Amino acid sequence: MSVLPKFYRYRFHVLLLSVLITVLFLGNDTAFSQLTQENTLVSTPQSISRETLSSSVTENVQKTLLQNGLTVLTKEVHSNPVVTVQVWYKVGSRNEESGLNGIAHQLEHMLFRGTKNRPIQFGRLFSALGSDSNAFTSHDQTAYYNTAERDKLKALLVLEADRMQNSVIDNPQLASEKRVVISELQGYENEPEYRLSRAVMQALFPNHPYGLPVGGTKDDVQKFQTKQVKKYYQNFYSPDNAVLVIVGDFQTEPTLNLVKEIFGKIPSSSQSKIGLGKLAAEGNPPSNFPQTSQPKRPQSPNPIILQEPGAAALLHAVYPLPDVNHPDVPALDVMDYILTDGRNARLYQTLVESGWANDVSASVVSLLAGGWYELSVTASPNQDLKKIDSLLKGAIAELMNKGVTSEEVNRAKAQLEASLILGNRDITSQGMQLGNDETTAGDYKYTERYLAAVRQVTTADVRRVATKYLQPKVCVVGFFEPTQAKGKRKDKSSSQNSNLVAENFSSESSATKEEVTKYLPPVDSPEEIAQTAVSEVLPEQFTLPNGLRVLLFADPSSPTVTLSGYIKAGKEFDPHNKAGLASLVAENLMNGTKTKDALTLAKVLDDRGASLDFETFREGVRVEGSALASDLPVLVQTLADTVKNATFPVKELELSRKQALIALKQELDDPSEVAERTFVQSLYPEKHPLHKFPTEKSLRLLKRQDVVEFKEKHYRPDTTVLALLGNFSVTEVEALIAQELGNWNTIGQPPELTYPKVSLPEKVVSINPILPGKAQAITYMGNQGINRKDPRFYAALVLNQILGGDTLSSRLGSEVRDRQGLTYGIYSNFLAGKNSGTFLIEMQTSPEDTRQAIARTRELLQQIHQQGVTAEEIETAKRNLIGNYTVSLANPEELVNRILMNEVYGLDKEELRSFTAKIQAVSIEEVNQAARELLYPDKIIVVTAGPHSN
């Protein structure tokens, strides 16, 4: 999950705590003066200056320094009745001493365990507030952030102030949480990319914490002692080492008074900071590391080679770079975009289009004490990694020797600027931008300076930084060469993600409503915010004569536009022996039309920093697009051209087929993908539309004629819905869509499918695919569920929230994760589609804990099936669902997706407004009836994929 703009993720490697939410789809002038407008139908806003785009990031931000050293950044944003409260600490894995790798991350986990004043899992308190609360650890900082309705502001401030100074770290809780962290680390070990990246980074930074994984190592975590974790807490968690960020719907002056009242009495630290505390400004490593942060020049030109079980050959190359405030960073980012971003990027052309690689990606990572440029390549089958390494370095050498063009530089600038604006449309992201800039770069206005510098980058600058930093002699290269070990699948039996990860903190099962109420800070002046948040957001709707349905929602709060679409052409329509056809069609829509080839189509969007993608799901094709508002005509024109005029060139189809084959090979080596595939195919019989998954045989059978016929048959205006949200005139956009898509015509009636009835298994069915080289098991368990229009849907949502929908407060999370420590993450969901539904529980476990975790999960299912839930649980679940719904409406992408899918599911136009009332109206009788009718603990399918388990 990423909450930062695209270019910002390049400098911000994190361990991210996130509540796992399953998506139920199916489950300046414009940029630069060189870019011309192709259409002027949309007149608002036609001339947004580059200065306006830049200032919007820090506009209205006020910085306040309290007497105890706490830095406070406030920014009023009144577009939605929500606020985000974030506390950023200037401590991360960079501050760790040798032998204590991962202690900053371990400490982050411990801060959800309760305080002296509130001896209760904080997840329960955040859940009771309806807050979307998360945390992460990175190289340079640790941050805790919460987004909730505006009337929860004071309560969130109280909770964050409490755990800044009063967190309890004792032996029993540390022992339990260490087990969870180790489970988390084992999950990373499942990924060859993680293992290769770790080896390369350790070789590049042998004498600095940047060379160690942010999450730590199992050996170090096992040795952590309570006194060590306490020392880190006492030394680094203090107001003079923290930044408080508040963004959203509040008034600055009274809020600052609250902050002074709540945080102002916390004393600054009297401890001398261990590790990097004293040396942070200089960027030096902790005292027991050698006193240099400089990367080590490779002693051998030979690559690091890992030969382990896996699916695809991988290359990972890393070059050392300067710190975030170095003046060369903007030019390095422009260079990176020229090399790797988009279809016109040089390395994409050199490696992917030529057939040597399946994909190539890169990141410029700019941190407080240094940085690096990392490139990752997945090789095509039977291609030599040494040859790929030579081609990669050759492309970089050509850039050094011949330079780059003005067109390339201008395109990269447009992409960088647009990605920043598009990535900062919600208040959580805006807060993250401010917090990261202040803690890493030392200035919340860093992004303004950065963008100003990006605009000054020249072709000479790009050539200069490439020559300066990308010399082969300083590069560390690693190869992952997969071995051919095969896994064996057990017979059916009956019985009774190096630097970006997702974390799930659950709550204690012993906490009662009375305890939560006792420790929950009071909420000032509760409001009916959920109703006011949606009172005026119902979109305009119209249907073209050809049947295309369109929903438009004008939002002037941001100079951007978001497009979300649905086409009824999903995987369910794959022919029985040609699974993968629907996906191949969608992936090739942008590969050429009657008037533009693939590179021209990509260039039209890339030159403006816009994007347009098609992705296939089981019940449809999802269309996703975004752009600056003045580029909306280009976005709509490109969409219209692809759906009407796609030509599917043979060369591009063959390249897509090769990419699909290597992707399939990787999926069959991924425990999560294998568990999902096995679960779905065990749940739905062979002739069911959802049973089909691609195989090597089915992909090789596909021909161009199959692609053309599928597109002509299933891509139709009368099975398409578009939703657009942004800064535009509804009247003008309606005219634009009619002009571009009104002549999209087809003949005949749209194809229909009949979903056969699926029977429950007669007993528990267990299936265990074995995957060599994996450290952790992934378990999927469940059975068929309900579709979106089932009258029990809202009761099922409340039921699921109690069972496992929110791992901060669910029964499954409290018992299986928190009390027993058997899993790093567990959650459940009713995946409600248009025609079908699935009830699913997913968890990740150490192999030795898998059987016990499954058994306890089934016991909890049996308990809730037979005994039902309590009124207190229902009250908390409703509050959480409604609060999260309100927060989601403040995110443009989530709002436009809700508008779209309500129409796709055939729901009433008022659903956007009435959803919260329907949740609030759910009774305990309805929830308990749903538990009896929808949960079948003795008739479920259990699939566990991963290493051999006893």
N, C-alpha and C positions, 0 to 999 in steps of 0.2 A: 504494500500500500504506500503510495507516495502522496505526500501532502504538499510538496514543494514544486515550484516551477521546474520545467524540464532542465534548463541549463543549471539550475541550482543543485539538482541532485548530483551533479558532477563533483561538487565540492563537499557533499554532505552525506558521508557514509554513516548509517545509523543502525542500531538495534531498536526496532519499533515495537512497542506494546500496542496491540490493537484489539478491540472487541471484534471478533470475526462476524462479519455480516454477509450473508449469502445473497447475492443479487438474483432476483427471481425473474430474469428475462427468459422467456421461452424455456428462463431462469434468470504628434508626428503628422505627416500626411500618412497615408496608409502604412508605409514603411519608410521608403526613401524616394527622393524625387525622380530617380531613374525608373521607378515602377509606374506604369501607366494604368489608368482605369479602363476596363473593357466595357463597363456599363455604368450609367449614372442614375439608374432608376431609384436607388436608395439614397436619399439626400441627407439623412440624419445618422451619424454626424460625418460629413464628408471631409472635414478638414481638422481632424484631431491632431494637434501638433505633437512632435516627439517630446517636447518639454512637458506637455500635459500628461502624456503616458508615463513619463518618468516621475513627475511629482505625485501622481496618484498613489504611488507605493508608500510615500512618507507624508503625504498631505495630511494636515491636521494632527500630526503626531506631536505629543508633548513629552519631553523627558524631564523627570524629576529625580533628584537625589536626596534620599532621606538621611538623617543625621547618623544612622547606624550603618550607612554605606549601601543600602539597597537602591538599585537603579530601577525606576518605574517608567515604563513606556505606555502611554495611553493614546488611543485613536478612536474617535467617535465615528461609527458607521451606522446610520439610522434606517437602512433599507429593509431590515428585518428585525423582529423583536428577540434577538439572541445576542449572547456575549460569549467571548472566549477568554478564559483566564489561564495564563501559562506562567510557570516558574522555570527559569533556565539557570542551571548551576554551571559554573566554569570549571567543570571537572569531567573527565572522560577517560578512556583507556590510555590516553597520552600521559596521564598522571600516575600510572601504575608502576610500582617497583618490580624489579625482576623477581620472579617466583610468585607474583600476585596477579598474574594476568587474568582479567575478567572480574576483578573485585568491584570496579565501578558499576558494572552491569549487575553483579550480585546485590550490591547496595540498592540499586534501583528497584529490584524485586522486593527487597525487604521493606521499602517505604510504603507498600500496600498492606503491611501486616498489622498496622495499628500503632497507636501512640499511648503515652502515659494517661492522657486525658480521655482517649477514645480507644479502649482495648478491643477493637473490632476491625475486621477486614474492611479497608476503606472502599473496596469495590461495592460493598452493600450500601454505603452512604452515597456514593456517586450515583448508583443505580436508583436509589430512592429519590434523588433529585432529578432524575431523567436526564442526566448529563452523559455526553459522549466523552469519556475520560480515558486518557492514554498517557504513555510515557515512552521515552527512548533513551538509549545511551549511544553516544558516538565517540569518535576519537577525541574531540575537543570539549564536549559538553554533555550534560544529562538534563533532560527537560521533562516536565509533567504538564499536561495540558488538558483542559476541560472546556467543552462547548455546550451551553445549555440555554434555556429561556432566561430572559433578562432579569426576572425577579429572583433568580438563584445566584446572582452575582455575589452578594455578601456571604452567603453560605460557602461558596467556593473559595473565597478569600480566607475565611476562617479555617477551612480544612487544610489549605495549602500552608498557611502560617503554622498550624499545629504540627504538621509533619516536618516542617523545616527545623523545628527545635525539639520535638518531644517523641520522635519515633523510637519504638522499642526494638532492640536487637538482642535476642537471647539465644541460648543454645538450642532449645527445641525448634523454634521457628527457623533458625538458620539451617539446621539439619534438614528440615522438610523442604525448604526452598532451594537448598543446594541440589537436592535430588531432582527437583523440577528443572533447574538450570542445566544439569547434566543431560536430562532428557531432551532439552532444547538443542544442546550442542550435538547430540547424536543425530538429530534431524538434519543439521547442516552437513554432517558427514555423509549423508545419503547422496549428496550432490557432487559429482566429479569436478564441476566448475569451482566449488568452494575449496576443495582439497588442492586443486592446482593453484588457485589464486593465493592461498595461504602459503604454499611452498615458495612461490615467486616473491611474495612480499617479505618473507623472512630472509630471503637471500639479498634483497635490495636494502632492507633496513635491519641488519643483524644486531645493531647496537642502539636501537631506538624503539620505543613502544609502538610506533607506527607499523613496525614489522610484525606485530602480534595481532591476532584476531580480536576484534572488539568484545566479543562474547566470552573470550577466555578459552582455556583448555581444560579438559576433564581432570588432568593431573593436578593443575593448580586449584581448581574449584574444590576438589575433594579435600584439599589441605587447608582451606580457609578456616580461620578461627574467629570466634565471636569478637575477641578483643581487637583483631585486625580490622574487621568490618566496622566496628564502633569507632575506631581511630579515624578511618576515612570519613565517616559520617561527621564526627566532631570537627575535623579539620577543614572540610570542604562545604558543608551545608550550613551556611551562615549568610545573613543578609548582605554583607560586604563582598560576597563571592557569588551573588545571584542577581538576576534580572527578572522583574515581574512585568509581564506584558498583558494589557487588557485592551481588547478590540471589540467593538460592537455597539449596541444600542444602550448607551448610558450617558450621563452628564459628567463631564470631567471633574469639576470642582468638588461636588459632594463625594464623588468616588475617590478622589485623592484624600479627602478627609477620612474616609473609611479605611483606606490603605494605611494611613499614618496611625490611625487608632489600632488597627489589627496587627500590622507588621512593625510599626515604629517602636514598639516596646521590646522587640527581640534584640538582644545584644549582639554586637558584632563579635566575630571569633577572637578569642584571646590566645588561641593555639597558633603556633607557627605552622604554616601549611607544609605537609610532607610532600614528597614527590615534586611535581612541577609547581606547587603553590607559589613559592617565592620566585621561581624562575620563569613563570608563564610568559611574562613580557618578552623575555629573551628567546623563548621557544626551546629551552634546553630540556633534556630528558631528566627523569628522576635521578636522585643522587647516586644510586647504585648501578645506573647505566653509565657507560663511558660518556664523557661530557662532549658529545657531538651529536647533532641531529642530521648530519650529512649522510646521504645514502652511500653505500659501499660500492665501489666500482667492481664489476664482475671480475673474478680472478681467472675465469675461463670463458672463452667465447662459446663453449658448448652449452646447449640448453639443459635445463633441469628436465628430467624425464620421469614421469609416473606411469607405470604399467600396472593397471588394476582393472577389475571388472567394470565394464561400462558399455555404452552404446555407440558413441561417436568420438572421433579423434578431435582434440581441442588444442588450441594454441593460446597462450596468455603472455603478453609482452608488456613490460612496465619500464617507463623512463622517469627519472627523478625530475621534479619541477620545484619552483620556488613557492613561498607562502602566499596566502590569499591577498595580502596587501602589495605584493610586488607589481610594478607597473606593466610587466609582460603578461599578466594573467588574461586581460581582455583579448589580446592578440592570439594567445594560446587557445582560447575558447573559439574564436573565429576559425583558426586553423583546424580545430577538431571538427567543426561543422562541415568544413570543406572536405575533409577526409572521409567522414563517416555518416553524416546525417542526410538521409534521403536517397532516393534512387540515383540522383545525379552525382552523389558523392564519389570521390575518386576511388576509395578502397572498395566500395560496393561494386563499381564498374570493374575494377581489377580482379577482385576475388569472387564475387557472387555471380555477376552477369557472365563471367567467363567460365563458370562451372567448377571452379576450384573449391569454393566454400559454400556452405549452406546459409551462413549469415556472418556478419561482422559488426561489432559494436565497440564503442570507446567511451572513456570518461576522462575529463580533466578534473582532478581532485585537488582543490586548493584549500589548505587548512592553516591553522595558526602557526605551526612550527615547520611547515614545508608542504610538499605536495607531490603528485605523480600523475603521469599520463599512462592509462592502462588500455590496452587493446585486446579484445577477445574474438577468436575466430572458431567457428565450428566447421570442420572440414567436410567436404562432400565425400561420399563413399569412395574408398580406394585411392584417395588423393594423399600425396606425400606431404607431411608437415614441414619438412625441410624446404621443399619447393614453395609452399605457402609462405613460410617465413621469408624466403628470398624475394618473393613477389611483393610482400608487404613492405619490406625495407626498400625495395626498388621503387615503389610508388612514393615513399617518403623522400628518397634521394632525388627523384624527379622534381618533387615540389621544391626541394632545396636548390637544385640546379637551375630550374627553369621558372620558378616562382608560380604565382597564381594570377588569375584574371580579375579584373574589376567586377565582372559579373558574378564570379564566385564569392568575392568578398561581400558585395551588396546583398546577395542571397543569404549568406550566413548572418549578416547583421539583422536582416528582416526576421529570420527565424529566431534568433536570440531574443529580440525585442518582443515579438509576438508571444513567444513561449512564456516570457515573464508576465505579461499582462494577462494572458489566458489562464495562467496558473495561480493568479492572485484574486480570483473573483469571489471567494468565500472568506469569511473572517478568520477561520482557523488558519488558512494558508497565509493570510496577511500577517497574522500574529507570528507565525513561524518564520516568515521572512525577516521581520523586525528582530525577533529573538536571536536568530542565527547570525544576522549581521552584527548585532551588538556584542555577542559573546565570542564570535570567531574573528571578525574583522575589527572589533573594538569601536564600531560606529554604526548606529542604526541607519544612517544615511548612506551606507556603503553602496547599496544598489544604485542610487542616483549617480554616484561617482563612477561606478562600474559601467553603467549604460552610456554615460557621457564619454568614457574612454573607448568603449566599443565603437561608438560612432566615428571616432577619430582614427580607427585602425585602417592602415593602408595595405596595398599588396606587398610593399616592401617590408612592412612590419611582420606580416605572416611568414614571408620567406626568412626573415632574420631570426624569429623565434624558433622556427623549425630547424634551422641550421645550428642554433645555439643549444637547443635542448634535446633534439632527437638524433644525436650521434650514436651509431651502433655500439661504440665502445662502452657506453654507460647503460645500455639496455640489458635487462634480465629477461630471458625468455624461458617459458616452460611448455613442455609438450605433455599432453595426456594421451597415452596410447592404450586403447581399450583391449583387454584380453578377451578371450572367447568363452569364458566359463558360462555354462548354461544353468538356468534354474529349473527346478522341477516343481510342478504343481501337485499338491496333495489332492487325493480324491475327495469328492464331496462326502461329508459325514454329518450325522445328526447328533445333537447333544442338547442338553438342557442349558524453511527456506533459509559469502563471507561477511558481508557488512549490512545486509538488509534482511531482517527477519520479522516474524509476527509473534507477539507474545500475548498470552492469555492469563490474566490474573482473576482468580475466582474468589468466592467469598465463603466464610466459615459456615458450616451447616448448623452450628449451634446458635447462631444469631437469630433471635426472635424479633417480632415486630416491636415489642417493647424496648428491646435493646437498641434497635435501629433508631427508634423515636427518641430514646434517651440521649443518644450521641449525635443525632443529626442537628446541625445548626439551624436556627429558625430562618424561615423564608419571609422576607419583608413583603408585605402587601401582595399576596398571591393574586394573579390575574388570569383571566380566561385568554391566555396568549394564543393557545392553539387555534381558537376561532378567529382572532384578529389577524393571525399570520396568514390565513388563507381567505379572508373575507373578500379580497379583490383580485385574486389570482386566476380566476376562471378564464381560460383563453378564448380568443375568437376562433370560430371554426367554420370551414366551408368545404364543399366537395366539388371538384371539377366534373364536367360532363363525362369524362372517361372513367370516373369512379375514384380517382385519387382523393383521399381525405387529408386535410391539412388543418393543423392547430397552431395558432400564432399567439405568442405572449410577448408584448412589448415591455422591456425593462430598461430604463435609461440609466440605471445605476452603474453600468460598466460599458466601456466602448467596445464591446465584443458581441458575438453572436454564437449560439450553440445550436446545432442541428442534430436531431435524433430521429431515426426512421426505422420502420419495420416493413419487411417484404415477406410475404408468406411463401418462402422458398427454402425452408430449412432441411435439416438432415432427415427428417421424417419422410421426405419424398425420395430419398436415395433408393434406386432399384435394389432388389434383394442381393444381387451379385456384384453391385457396383457401389458399395459404400465408399464415401469420400467424394462423390460426384458433386453434391451441393456445395461442399467447401471449395472444391477446385473451381467451380463457376464463380463464386464470390471473390476468391483470391485473384482472379484474372480479369475482373471488370475494369481495373485501372491499368491494364496492360496494353491498351490501344483501342482507339475508336476509328470511325471512318475518316476522320479528319486529323487525328493526333496520334502519334505513337506514344509508347509508355513514358519515354523520357520527357516528351513535351507536356504530357498530362502532369507529371510530377513537378516539372519546372513551373507550370502555371501556379500551382499551390505553394511550392517551396519559396518562390520569389516573394511571396506575401506572408510567409510564416503560417499559412493555413494548413488544415489537414482534412482528409476525407478517407474513411475506412469502411470496409464491409466485412462483417464477421458472422459466420454461420453458427447457429445454435440448433437445438433439436426441433423447435417449432417455428423457426423463422430466420431471416437474415437481419442482423442489426446494422444500421447505418449510423455512423458517428462522424460529425464534422464540427469544426470550430474555426473561427477567423476573427480578425478585427471587423467591426461592424461595417466599415466602408468597403470591405472586400466580400460582403455577402453575395453580390451578383456573381462574382467569380465562383464562389462555392456552389451556388445553385446551378449555374451553367455547367460546371464540371460534373455535378451529380446527374443532371439531365443528359449530358452527352454520354456518360458511361452506361446508364440504364437503357438508353434508347439505341446506342450505336456501337456497343462493344463488339470487337471483331475477333478476339481470341487468337492472336497469332500463334502459329505452331511452335516457334522457338520459345516463346514465353510460356506456353503450356508445358512444354517438356521441362523447362527449368522449374516450374511450379511443382510438377510431378516429382522431380528429384528432391526438392525441398520437403515435400510431403512424405516421401519415403524415409528420409533421415529423421524427420520429426517423429514419425511413427516409431522408428527404432529407439529414439530417446524416450518416448512415452512408455514403451514396453520395458524400459529400464528404470522407470520412476514409480516407486511404490504407490503414490497417490493416484497416478493415472491407471496403473494396473488394478488397484482396488476398485476404482470407479467403474472401469470397463467390466470387470468381473461381476461386480454387484449388479449393474444395470442388466447385463446379459443373463444373469441368474434370476432377476426379478421379472423380466419381460420375455415371453416365449419367442422362439425363433422367427415366427412369422409376424411378430409385432413390429410396427414401424420404428420403435425405439430400441429394438434389439441390435440393430446394425451398427457396427464399428468398422472403420477402414482396416484392411489387411494389406500386406504386400501384394497379394494376388489381385485384390479388388482394385487397387490403385494402378497396377500395371495394365489392367483390362480397359481402363478408361481411354476413349478416343475423342478427338476433337469434335466429331459429329455428336457424341453424347453430350458434350458441353454446350454446343450450340442449341441442340434440341431442348435441353433442360432449361436453358435461359429463355428461349422463346415460349416455353410452356408455362413457366412458373413466375417469371418476372413480369408482372402486370400492374397497371395503375389501379385496378379495382381490388387488388390485394395488398396495396401499399398505403401506409400511413406515415405522414411527416409531421414532426413537431419542431418549431423554431422558437427560440427565446433569445431576446437581446435588444440592443439599442437600434430600433428600426421603426418605420412607419408601417402599420398593419396594412393600410390601403396600398402602399407602394409594393410591399412584399407580396401581397395577393396578386397584384398585376404581374410581378416578376415571375412568380411560380406558374401562373396561367400562360404566360408567354413561353416559358422554357419547357414546361411539362404538359401543357394542354394538348399537344399533338402527339403524345405518347399513346399509341393505340394498339390493341390486340383484338383477336377474334375468339369467339367461342366463350364457354363458361370456364371459370377457374377450377383447377383440379381439387378434388376433395378426398379426404382419407377417412376410413372407418377404423377406430381403435377398438380391437377386440377386448372383451372382458378378461381381466387378469385375476387369477385365483391366488389366495394366500397359500404359502407352503403349509403342509400338514404339521410340520414341526420345525424346530430350529435347524437351519442348514448352514454348515460351516465349510468355508473354502479357504485354502491357504496357499496362494502362489508364493514360491520361494524365489527371491532375487539375490544372487551372490553379491558380495561387496557392500551390502547395506548395513547400517548400524541401528536403524530404528524401523519399527513396524507401523504401518498405517492401517487402521481398521475402519471399514464402512459397515454399518449395520442398519437394517430397517426393512420397510416393505412399501407397497403402494400407498399413496396418500389421497389428496383431494385436488380438484381443479379450482381455479380462481373464483368461479361463480358458485361454488358449493355453499349452501346456507350456513355451514359450520365453519366457514373460513375464519371469521373474526374470533370465534371461540378457540379455534385451533391456534391462532396467533398468540392469544393470551396463554393458552396451555403450553405452547412451545417456549414462550418467554420464561415460564416457571421451570420447565424441564431442562432446557439447555440453550435457549435462544440467546441469552446474554451470559457469557461465562463470568461476568463480574458478580452475578447474583443468582445463578441457577442451581438447581438441585444437583445436576450432574457435575458442574464445576466445583461446587462446595465439597461434595463427597469424594469424587474420584481424583480430582486434582489437589484440592486444598488439604483435606483431612488425611487422605491416604498417599498423596504424592505419586500416583501411578501414571500420570500423564502430564505432559507439558501443556496440552490444549485439548479440550473436548467441547463439542457443541452439537446442537440438533437443529433441524429445520424441516418445515413442510414446504417443499418445493412445488408450489402451485402454478401450473401452466394453464394454457387455454383449453387443452384437451385432456390432460392427465396431470397426475401429481405423484410425488414420492415423499415418503417420510424417511429422513436420514439422520443418523448419528455418526459423527466422524471423530476419531481420536488418534493421537500418535503416542506410542509407548516404547519403552525399552523392551527387547524381546522377552526378558525374564518377567516382566510385569504384565504382559499382554493378556494372558489367560485370566488373571485376577481382575484386571480392569474390565474385561468383557463380562465376567460373572457379576461384578458389582453393578455395572450398568444395567444388566438385565434385572437384577433385584430391584433397582430403583424404578425401572419401567413397570415391573409387576406391582410395586407399591403404589405408584400413582394411578395405574390402571384400576386397581381394586379399591383403593381408599380415597382417591381424588386429591384435591388440593384445598387449601384453606382460603378463607376470605381475605386474610392479610396478604397472602401471596398474590392473589388476584389484584388487590389494590396496588401493590408495588409494581406488578407487571404492567398494569394499565398506565401507571404514571410514567414508567420507563418508555413504553411504546409511544405514548403521546408526546413526551418530551423529545424523543429521538425523531419523531415525525416532524415536529416543528423545526428542529435543527436542520433536518434534511431539506426542507423547503427553502432554506437560506442558501443552499448550494445550487447554482444554476444547472449543473449537469444532472443532479438528482431530481430537481424540480421538473426539468423538461422530460426526463425519463418517466416520471410518474404520470405526467400529462399524456405522454405517448402510450404507455402500457394500459392506462385506464381505457383509452379508446380501443386498443387492440383486444382487450378482454371483453369488450362490449358492456362496460360499466356505465352507469348513469353519469351524465355530465357533472353532476354535483358531487361525485365521489371524492374529488380533491378536497372539497370543503367538509363533507360529511364523514370522512374516515374516522376522525377522532371521536365524534359522537357515537359511531357504531362500536368502536372499541369500548368507550365508556359504558355503553348499554349492555355489554356482555355480563351475564349473571353467573354465579357459581354453579348453578344447575347446568347451564349450557357447557361450561368448561369441563365439569366432571362427566357429563354425557359424552363429550368429545373424547375424553380420556378412555372411556369404556369402548367407544366405537372405532377409534383411530389407532390406538396403541395395542399391539399384539405381541407381548414379550415372549410367548411360546410359539409364535409363528413368524419368525423373522429370518432374514438372510444375514449372515455374518461373514464378511470377507476380510482377511488380514493378509496384507502383502508386505514383504520385506525379508529380513533374515530368518533363518530357521529358528523356531521358538518351541519350547517345550510346553 
